[in-house]
Amino acid sequence: MKTKIIHFTNENTSKILFSSFNPNGTTNSESRRRMKEIISKAIVTELTDMQRICLTEHYLNDKKQKEIASELGLNASTVSRHISSARRKLQNIASYYAS
């Protein structure tokens, strides 16, 4: 079953979940903990600075894309593309480790 990353917010960062069926015998809480570590490291090491800024401002600081764009002097569609690219990278990384 494929891993699906949910949006990051202050309330749901602990809810990075995937299937409760784990063929390798680990529990779901162990798998969540491991996936949180992987995603956290990937955010720091695999995303560009702009992707990281846009992603964290949008999901962790609960800012609208227009607000982020205004603060960074960018177009809102550019911010949207950075967020989409970051999510796609994280989904690919998560799916690699969840297999």
C-alpha positions, 0 to 999 in steps of 0.5 A: 500500500502506498504511503500518503503524506498529509499536510503539516500543521501544529496539530497533526505533525504526529499523524504522518500515517500509513497502512497499519498492516506492516509486512515486516512486523513493526507496529504502526507507532514504530513505523510512524516514528521512523517515518517522522524521522525520515521526513524531518531529515528529508525536509532539511537535506533534500528540499531547496531553501525556497521549498523548505521556507514555503512548506514550513510557512504554509503548513507549520505557520498556517500562512496563506500562499498569497501571504508567503508570496507577499513576504518573499516578493514572489508570485503566489503561483511560484509559492504554490509550485515550491510547495507542490514540488516539496510535497512531491519530493517528500512523497517520493522519499516516503514511498521509497522507505515505506516499501 
